Amino acid sequence: MPVFEWSIDRSIVEQLTGSSDVLDLIDMLRIDGVVARPDYKKEFIDTDLYVDEWGSKRRHTRENIAVIVENPLRDIREFKRFRFPDPYASHRFETLERAIKRFGKQKAIILNVRDIFSDIRDILGYENALVSLVTQRDYFEGLLNRCIEYNRTLAQIAHKKFDVNILVTTDDIADTRGLIFGPSVFYEFLGPKFKEVIRGFKDIGYYCIKHCDGNIMSILDYLIQAGVDCIDPIDPTAGMDIFRVKELYGERVCIKGNINCVTTLVSGTPEDVAREVEECVLRVGDRGGYILSSSNSIHSGVKPENFRAMIEYTREFGTY
């Protein structure tokens, strides 16, 4: 049974391997997939604060993902003037290339891009993005079309140059209560755009994993109809029941996730992890179509020994 994570915090890597290179951990634990984002240069202002190629000012936290403290575009009406980073820059896929050189075809190499909201959120900021989505739809759509084209170009380059054929869109549009915008906004506007995005990736030649934590039960059927091949991470802290999802959609789509990274992997014991892994393997992995992973990511609060146990118990229980 395959097992991989879309994000593993550097502190976990260091504690388990003594190295800061996540590829060393993937090699050591025999993890089956490597997720690589495009690389963007940073211009540091001080030790923790920097400006990236998008023009975002970011501050490092304990996690892998730095927090944006100043967004690059203040007025969406100026969206045509916004300059995207050059997708063809020589350094854009250094991480991806390094993973391919190290593992070749031994592991699944997975490109990480965006789909319908997160790029705009980062460009405008959360509040401006959500307000513009409702009150300035024409401008929002103009910027979104540019984001869609940018991510499609990244996908085309990676597929053509490196023969990558799996991608994950890590684009969150929900919290524990449900979608972060009204259902009509999704079904009338963002949903059709999502279908356009997935169709574009599929036309290039990709298998598509859709990542979104939170409660997405209300749109799960729509996402699958759009053509995604895998849904990640089936978030139990948001009330998502992976066993119900398997029952409803297990014949139509691959399912990934569910080992609880808020409770079990953080405060549980390796034995607690073993019980959760075994249940998922037996009840969700039956007849295939399941990738075991955490319920979101391996963040800095996860106990390293619990993450190791998750991988090892998957090897023990997850054999067809």
C-alpha positions as CSV (number, residue, x, y, z in Angstrom):
1,M,0.0,0.0,0.0
2,P,1.5,3.3,-1.0
3,V,2.3,6.0,1.6
4,F,3.6,9.5,1.2
5,E,3.0,13.1,2.5
6,W,2.7,16.3,0.6
7,S,4.5,18.2,3.4
8,I,7.0,17.1,6.1
9,D,8.3,19.7,8.5
10,R,12.0,20.2,8.4
11,S,12.3,19.7,12.2
12,I,10.9,16.2,11.9
13,V,13.3,15.4,9.1
14,E,16.2,16.6,11.2
15,Q,15.2,14.6,14.3
16,L,14.8,11.4,12.3
17,T,17.8,11.6,10.0
18,G,20.2,14.2,11.4
19,S,19.9,15.9,8.0
20,S,17.8,18.8,6.8
21,D,17.1,17.1,3.4
22,V,13.7,15.6,3.2
23,L,14.9,13.3,0.4
24,D,17.1,11.6,3.0
25,L,14.0,10.9,5.1
26,I,12.1,9.6,2.1
27,D,15.0,7.3,1.3
28,M,15.5,6.1,4.9
29,L,11.8,5.3,5.6
30,R,11.1,4.0,2.0
31,I,8.3,6.5,1.5
32,D,6.7,6.0,-1.9
33,G,6.2,9.5,-3.2
34,V,8.1,12.8,-3.4
35,V,6.1,16.1,-3.7
36,A,8.0,19.0,-5.2
37,R,6.9,22.6,-5.5
38,P,8.3,25.0,-8.0
39,D,11.2,26.9,-6.5
40,Y,11.1,30.7,-5.9
41,K,14.1,32.9,-4.9
42,K,14.1,34.9,-1.7
43,E,15.5,38.3,-0.9
44,F,16.1,38.4,2.8
45,I,15.4,41.6,4.7
46,D,16.5,40.1,8.0
47,T,16.9,36.6,9.5
48,D,13.3,35.5,9.2
49,L,11.7,38.1,6.8
50,Y,12.1,38.0,3.1
51,V,10.4,39.0,-0.2
52,D,9.8,36.2,-2.8
53,E,9.5,36.3,-6.6
54,W,5.8,36.9,-6.3
55,G,6.5,40.2,-4.5
56,S,5.0,38.7,-1.2
57,K,6.7,39.6,2.0
58,R,6.9,36.5,4.1
59,R,8.1,35.6,7.6
60,H,9.4,32.2,8.6
61,T,7.6,30.3,11.3
62,R,8.3,26.9,12.8
63,E,6.5,25.3,9.9
64,N,7.8,24.8,6.3
65,I,5.3,27.3,4.9
66,A,6.2,31.0,5.7
67,V,3.4,33.4,6.6
68,I,2.7,36.2,4.2
69,V,2.8,39.5,6.1
70,E,2.4,41.8,3.1
71,N,0.6,40.9,-0.1
72,P,1.9,42.1,-3.5
73,L,-1.3,43.5,-5.0
74,R,-3.5,45.9,-3.1
75,D,-6.1,46.7,-5.7
76,I,-7.5,43.9,-7.9
77,R,-8.4,46.4,-10.6
78,E,-4.7,46.5,-11.3
79,F,-4.5,42.7,-11.9
80,K,-3.3,43.1,-15.5
81,R,-0.2,44.9,-14.2
82,F,0.7,42.1,-11.8
83,R,3.9,40.3,-12.8
84,F,4.0,36.5,-12.3
85,P,7.4,34.9,-11.8
86,D,8.9,33.6,-14.9
87,P,7.8,29.9,-15.2
88,Y,10.8,29.2,-17.5
89,A,13.5,30.5,-15.1
90,S,16.4,28.1,-14.9
91,H,16.0,27.5,-11.1
92,R,12.2,27.0,-11.2
93,F,12.3,23.2,-10.9
94,E,15.6,22.6,-9.0
95,T,13.9,20.6,-6.3
96,L,11.9,18.5,-8.7
97,E,15.1,17.8,-10.8
98,R,17.0,16.8,-7.7
99,A,14.4,14.3,-6.6
100,I,14.3,12.8,-10.1
101,K,18.1,12.5,-10.2
102,R,18.1,10.8,-6.8
103,F,15.2,8.4,-7.2
104,G,14.5,8.1,-10.9
105,K,11.5,5.8,-11.5
106,Q,11.8,4.2,-8.1
107,K,9.3,6.6,-6.5
108,A,6.3,8.6,-7.6
109,I,7.5,12.2,-8.3
110,I,4.6,14.6,-7.8
111,L,4.4,18.2,-8.9
112,N,2.7,20.6,-6.4
113,V,0.7,23.5,-8.0
114,R,-2.5,25.5,-7.3
115,D,-6.0,25.6,-8.8
116,I,-8.8,28.2,-8.2
117,F,-8.2,30.2,-5.0
118,S,-4.9,30.0,-3.1
119,D,-2.8,32.0,-5.6
120,I,-5.3,34.8,-5.5
121,R,-5.4,34.6,-1.7
122,D,-1.7,35.0,-1.6
123,I,-1.6,37.8,-4.2
124,L,-4.5,39.9,-2.6
125,G,-4.7,38.6,1.0
126,Y,-7.6,36.6,2.4
127,E,-10.1,39.5,3.0
128,N,-9.5,41.2,-0.3
129,A,-9.7,37.9,-2.2
130,L,-13.0,37.0,-0.7
131,V,-14.5,40.5,-1.0
132,S,-13.4,40.7,-4.7
133,L,-14.9,37.3,-5.4
134,V,-18.3,38.6,-4.4
135,T,-18.2,42.3,-5.4
136,Q,-15.7,42.5,-8.2
137,R,-16.2,39.2,-10.0
138,D,-15.0,40.4,-13.4
139,Y,-11.7,41.5,-12.0
140,F,-11.4,38.3,-9.9
141,E,-12.1,36.2,-13.0
142,G,-9.4,38.1,-14.9
143,L,-6.8,37.5,-12.3
144,L,-7.9,33.9,-11.8
145,N,-7.6,33.2,-15.6
146,R,-4.0,34.4,-15.4
147,C,-3.3,32.1,-12.4
148,I,-4.8,29.2,-14.2
149,E,-2.7,29.8,-17.2
150,Y,0.4,30.2,-15.1
151,N,-0.1,26.9,-13.3
152,R,-0.9,25.1,-16.5
153,T,2.4,26.4,-17.9
154,L,4.3,25.1,-14.9
155,A,2.6,21.7,-15.4
156,Q,3.5,21.7,-19.1
157,I,7.1,22.4,-18.5
158,A,7.5,19.8,-15.8
159,H,5.7,17.2,-17.9
160,K,7.7,17.9,-21.1
161,K,11.1,18.4,-19.5
162,F,11.0,15.9,-16.7
163,D,8.3,13.4,-17.7
164,V,6.3,14.0,-14.5
165,N,2.8,12.7,-14.8
166,I,1.3,13.2,-11.3
167,L,0.4,16.5,-9.7
168,V,-1.3,17.6,-6.5
169,T,-3.2,20.9,-6.2
170,T,-2.8,22.1,-2.6
171,D,-5.6,24.7,-2.7
172,D,-7.7,25.0,0.4
173,I,-11.3,26.2,0.0
174,A,-12.8,24.9,3.2
175,D,-12.5,24.9,7.0
176,T,-14.0,22.6,9.6
177,R,-17.5,24.0,9.0
178,G,-17.5,23.7,5.2
179,L,-16.7,25.9,2.3
180,I,-15.2,29.3,3.0
181,F,-17.7,30.9,0.6
182,G,-21.3,30.3,-0.2
183,P,-22.3,27.2,-2.3
184,S,-23.7,29.3,-5.1
185,V,-20.3,31.0,-5.5
186,F,-18.7,27.5,-6.0
187,Y,-21.4,26.0,-8.2
188,E,-21.9,29.0,-10.4
189,F,-18.4,30.2,-10.8
190,L,-15.4,28.6,-9.0
191,G,-16.6,25.0,-9.7
192,P,-16.7,25.4,-13.5
193,K,-13.3,27.0,-13.2
194,F,-12.0,24.0,-11.3
195,K,-13.3,21.7,-14.0
196,E,-11.4,23.8,-16.5
197,V,-8.2,23.5,-14.4
198,I,-8.4,19.8,-14.1
199,R,-9.3,19.3,-17.7
200,G,-6.2,21.3,-18.7
201,F,-3.9,19.1,-16.5
202,K,-5.5,15.9,-17.8
203,D,-5.0,17.1,-21.4
204,I,-1.3,17.5,-20.7
205,G,-1.2,13.9,-19.4
206,Y,-1.4,14.1,-15.6
207,Y,-3.0,12.1,-12.9
208,C,-4.5,14.7,-10.5
209,I,-4.7,14.6,-6.7
210,K,-6.9,17.3,-5.1
211,H,-5.8,18.3,-1.7
212,C,-8.2,20.3,0.6
213,D,-8.5,19.8,4.3
214,G,-11.6,20.9,6.1
215,N,-15.1,19.6,5.4
216,I,-15.6,19.3,1.6
217,M,-18.4,16.7,1.8
218,S,-20.9,19.0,0.1
219,I,-18.8,19.3,-3.1
220,L,-17.0,15.9,-3.1
221,D,-19.1,14.5,-5.8
222,Y,-18.5,17.6,-7.9
223,L,-14.7,17.4,-7.5
224,I,-14.8,13.8,-8.6
225,Q,-17.0,14.6,-11.6
226,A,-14.4,17.2,-12.5
227,G,-12.0,14.4,-13.2
228,V,-9.6,14.2,-10.2
229,D,-8.0,10.8,-9.6
230,C,-7.5,11.1,-5.9
231,I,-9.0,13.1,-2.9
232,D,-6.7,14.1,0.0
233,P,-6.7,14.1,3.0
234,I,-10.3,13.2,4.2
235,D,-10.0,15.4,7.3
236,P,-11.4,13.6,10.4
237,T,-11.1,16.8,12.6
238,A,-13.6,18.5,10.2
239,G,-16.1,15.7,10.5
240,M,-15.1,13.8,7.3
241,D,-15.7,10.1,7.7
242,I,-13.2,8.2,5.5
243,F,-15.1,5.0,5.8
244,R,-18.3,6.7,4.5
245,V,-16.3,8.3,1.7
246,K,-14.9,4.9,0.7
247,E,-18.4,3.5,0.7
248,L,-19.8,6.3,-1.5
249,Y,-16.9,7.0,-3.8
250,G,-14.3,4.2,-3.5
251,E,-15.1,2.7,-6.9
252,R,-14.7,6.1,-8.6
253,V,-11.6,7.7,-7.1
254,C,-8.5,7.0,-5.0
255,I,-8.6,8.1,-1.4
256,K,-5.6,9.4,0.6
257,G,-5.1,10.3,4.2
258,N,-6.9,10.1,7.6
259,I,-4.2,9.2,10.2
260,N,-5.1,12.0,12.6
261,C,-2.3,14.6,12.7
262,V,-4.1,16.7,15.3
263,T,-4.5,14.0,18.0
264,T,-3.0,10.6,17.3
265,L,0.3,11.6,15.6
266,V,0.8,14.5,18.1
267,S,-0.2,13.1,21.5
268,G,-0.8,9.4,20.9
269,T,1.6,6.5,21.3
270,P,3.0,4.3,18.5
271,E,0.5,1.7,19.6
272,D,-2.3,4.3,19.0
273,V,-0.9,4.9,15.6
274,A,-0.8,1.2,14.9
275,R,-4.5,0.8,15.7
276,E,-5.5,3.7,13.4
277,V,-3.3,2.5,10.6
278,E,-4.6,-1.1,10.8
279,E,-8.2,0.1,10.7
280,C,-7.6,2.3,7.7
281,V,-5.7,-0.5,5.9
282,L,-8.4,-3.1,6.5
283,R,-11.5,-0.9,6.0
284,V,-10.4,1.7,3.4
285,G,-7.5,-0.1,1.6
286,D,-9.6,-3.2,0.9
287,R,-9.4,-3.9,-2.9
288,G,-7.0,-1.0,-3.4
289,G,-7.6,2.6,-4.2
290,Y,-6.1,3.9,-1.0
291,I,-2.9,5.9,-0.2
292,L,-2.2,6.0,3.5
293,S,-1.0,9.3,5.0
294,S,-1.7,11.8,7.7
295,S,-4.9,13.7,7.8
296,N,-3.2,16.8,6.5
297,S,0.6,17.0,6.8
298,I,3.5,16.1,9.1
299,H,3.8,19.4,10.9
300,S,6.3,20.4,13.7
301,G,3.9,19.2,16.4
302,V,3.9,15.6,15.2
303,K,6.1,13.2,17.3
304,P,8.8,11.9,15.1
305,E,8.5,8.4,16.6
306,N,4.8,8.4,15.7
307,F,5.5,9.4,12.1
308,R,8.0,6.6,11.8
309,A,5.5,4.2,13.4
310,M,2.9,5.2,10.8
311,I,5.2,4.3,8.0
312,E,6.4,1.1,9.5
313,Y,2.9,-0.2,10.5
314,T,1.8,0.6,7.0
315,R,4.5,-1.7,5.7
316,E,3.3,-4.4,8.2
317,F,-0.4,-4.2,7.7
318,G,-0.7,-2.7,4.2
319,T,0.3,-5.7,2.0
320,Y,-2.1,-6.9,-0.6
